Amino acid sequence: MVFNSLTFVVFFALVLALHAMPLRWTTKKVNLLVASYLFYAAWNPPFVILLWVSTVVDWWAAKKLVHAQGHAARRAWMLLSVVVNLGMLGYFKYGGFLMENFSALMASAGVAYAPPALDIVLPVGISFYTFATLSYTLDIYLRRAKPADNFLDYALFVTFFPHLVAGPIMRPTELVPQFAHERRATPDQLRFGLALMTLGLFQKVVLADGFLAPAAESVFDARPGTVAGALDAWTGTLAFSGQIFCDFAGYSTTAIGAAMCLGFAMPDNFRFPYAAIGFSDFWRRWHITLSAWLRDYLYIPLGGNRHGPARTYFALMATMLLGGLWHGASWTFVAWGGLHGLYLAAERVLRARFAGYRPGPLALFALALLTYALVNVTWVFFRADSFGEAWSLLRGMAGLNAGAAPILPTSELVPALAIVAGIVGAHWLMRTRTLESFIAGRRPAVLSGAWALMLFAVVVTQGSGNAFIYFQF
């Protein structure tokens, strides 16, 4: 079930109605748990079993390691959780990828090996809920948190439908305590939550799917052998940069709004990333909950910045390479992560070299443009199906595909560039603000009009209910 579907509208209305009824709090939590399982089962019912396995294993592993005697026993229960969760993730997400690369390795050694067809179907959202459940046992193992008081609260944390499929990646310490006492949205929270859901769907349905996806698909999914000139290559890449932001930030905004309508709080996942100045700033603004997860459970355990420059750069590159692989079972995703790792390492070197330099407004603007341009270079590897396609697009962006025939019609090129310019401009306008503070300064009539226009645009544009891009990760 996707947020941008009539099925979800009916589902969410029923959930809100049940949540507003004068029932015991435990009954309401059971209702939310059942609704969350139905939400997930709408894609592929058998995969609910995977959710159950992850939930039960982590619940019992956390309980056991709390009462385990000695470090070895605690470590064993923690490793059980890690092996089960990463084992399922590895099989379903990386089984085919590993088999293909093993076959290629054998072929390079002169051994003809034909792997069996695995035909593995990737469970929706497995990367997200695996990281969420792993954080539970890891935090308890590291003595950062205590186990949930009851199984119902923990199971609801894992399956809570707003964040289940594509985040934000919640920590148990952020959500489980909210289940301790009854929560119900105030009228203001309900209005703001519904407005956030409208904004998120507007980003997804109107901007990402309606205006930006056609240009990106025309360039990246062009017929084999087609090469893009500079204008087409840059337009297609910029369109994808806007599409993936509006698609993923749209999901996060809708999820946060849905949770707020039920009385729950979820953390921001995006803070206007295309106004970032530098790449550490970009990752403080883009997919914030994943950035924090990778920092706390990969970068710091690998040494962070505590053991000298060499160890720091190793930890940085390893974290970003694994972060790239988390996004998809393809070497192009690893290249995407590796490029971001190189950017972050180079930024660290330059900051140390020019520690006393204080850039002025013009220099900051130039650095922001450079950051945005280099981020777009990485998006080529993220979107391209192969390295050959990526290199062809990069040559086009560099103006090296001389004589390339035009790909994009004016009807796709102009709207895509206009929308991207609007997104980047809006990010700069909001760079040091929050959405809440911006809304607080507007008149109710203006806000109501904007809300009505967005809702009208969503209804008019609504098509086949395209799945969100990050569902494949």
Buried (B, 14 or more C-beta within 10 A) or exposed (E): BBBBBEEBEEBBEEBBEBBEEEBEEEEBBBBBBEBBBBBBBBBEEEBBEBBBEBBBBBBBBBBBBBEBEEEEEBEBBBBBBBEBBEEBBBEBBBBBBBBBEEBEEBEEEEEEEEEEEEEBEBBBBBBBBBBBBBBBBBBBBEEEBEBBEBEBBBBBBBBBBBBBBBBBBBBBEBBBEBBEEEBEBEEEBBBBBBBBBBBBBBBBBBBBBBBBBBBBBBBBEBEEEBBBBBBBBBBBBBBBBBBBBBBBBBBBBBBBBBBBBBBBEBBBBBBBBBBBBBBBBBBBBBBBBBBBBBBBBBBBEBBBBEEEEEBBBBBBBBBBBBBBBBBBBBBBBBBBBBBBBBBBBEBBEEEEEEEEEEEEEEEEEEBBEEBBEBBBBBBBBBBBEEEEBBEBBBBBBEEBBEEBEEBBEEEBBEBBBEBBEEBBEEBBEBBEEEBEEEEEEEEEEEBEEBBEEBBEBBEEBBEEBBBBBBBBB
